[in-house]
């Protein structure tokens, strides 16, 4: 056998008191598909995270091509490791092309201007019909998985790790993936294949290693073992009955949920009844409307027709999520990571989230009651966690799914809607979920299961409704429910769609109004129009508004706000905020007042150097506290603000130190009536925009702010990126302080305070997301100009001083609401079209 390309030796890893890996050794050789099997929580994903550099082992060694791995995703990537994660590391606010380019080492990364064409070529290799200009947030679960696969293929790796790669794929997509795996085998790539689908493993693997409870249970040739033997090794026990026995009674079951003539963009005239004490399956090839029907039942999608839930006082019509939940119709989504879990909360908090009213008296939560019921609920679904206070994202996929079930069952559903309930779940956990669903049905409830696995539907469901092209074409009952019948019914239908959009491909969005409305540049056009309209209106009220003196003064004032806004946006893109920028500007003014009271180029150079040095130190301190000490950005920068304000007051207890006239004259120079400082601000904003859109650092800023965990997994230097953002923000604030010094003329420790909130207002007006990942430097520049223009126009419009607060605040609220509405409307439209 060839030498191992990937070798892990005696690897151990613990999380708190849970030992995830207990001395595991594993290797995969050139041109081999080596399957790694085990139940959820067995340690598979932890082992591969260590192989990919995303986790450091407590002990043990990782060798890639004979070279020891320094734990980091970028180091593993540089040694030739590519990973297709079970939960795709696709960054929502980046385009598909940017997501794919970002994963490549810098030396191999395509020029970002050509990234769309490059990405289209690699997507075509796996026959993925996905527009490279789409954002990650616009993709379906299956499309995100295909992008993840294309990213890995683009790396042309020595080692390819596939973690549940087919969980969200349909049969045709699985075949295309397997063809690509075969091609990589022929090139000599070593492939690790993690899956819970044993037939896939038997088909594709050369060798199999089984993990159980963090230990290796042996490695053996795939050709020399049966499926039953593999299953026994995985669970360590016999699964006497994967599917629980079905109920025997049928027609006498009362109806719980009636669906009459349900229609929307994806389905037409669908009618059926969900009965008590039964499990109804929804079947059909992906994209035939069954998922939209399921979501409509839960009030998650608009629809025509009638969905009504039986109740003691008469039926309740489902119009939205609120009415569905009030009637006891609860939905468990297929994508638990994005729709099913609160990632920042503990297991207990996730389980209790929908039932807090049960644990409260007069609005006050009873912790003992909550803890007791949640503990019982978690035990009922057999969640394996170190404690209920464990972060939910630290659990395996199967245990995360069971937490979602626990939360739903605590809400006492009348009808439970389960969208792919066992997707990415190991065989043991799958059997437990089947038991839970059957027990719920036997208790008198109704259960609807949407599944792409015909074997699952056959073994679990009492009836199966089969969909084709948006129509319910058949309902199978009793002994008629077989894998063959389900498959034959769904693929043999000649049913046509009700509309002319028969089998229409996903619409492209580039160049469309919807695409432009959701782009980061939409606010720029809006702001330009508002600036022009406000200027015209103010000039019509007072012609002196357009005087050269007023325009020069306004643009010079705007220049300082532009610089500090550019810095604020840099931090905001990473998901942070810097509330110390105003104090940094004031300190800059004070420092300069000691050095620029004398004339000469030397004094100016020394003053600027000292100010920039102070900005560098302040930025580094903020960065270290936020990133290394893990202190909240708000707490950190508020503390920095107070310290800087104190230093400024210590140096200048009162305004003093008049600046040299040569400095004042030089900084206020104009070209054709426009302040040079404002022209420089425009140039810097444009340069920053190019960096943001066309460089790796710009991609890293947006990736970190959009999804830090995904950015880390694909090799983005998250720590360095965040620290660089805070340093740059402080330096931009220093430059703004230099311009402010040219406005005030002396060392005043009280200046600069208003610039903190004004900078936040400017970037929000420019369309930036306060949660990170999205924004535009040109938009921030125009937001700063508009903010300054509003304050300037108040005088000419003869408004009271209170309008200095009302107008900027109102503009920020209007802008935030308008842009959020545009993007939400466009997203809903895109989802409906898809």
Order of alpha helices (4+ residues) and beta strands (2+ residues): beta-beta-beta-alpha-beta-beta-alpha-beta-alpha-alpha-alpha-beta-alpha-beta-alpha-beta-beta-alpha-beta-beta-beta-alpha-beta-beta-alpha-beta-alpha-beta-beta-alpha-alpha-beta-alpha-beta-alpha-beta-beta-alpha-alpha-alpha-alpha-alpha-alpha-alpha-beta-alpha-beta-beta-alpha-alpha-alpha-alpha-beta-alpha-alpha-alpha
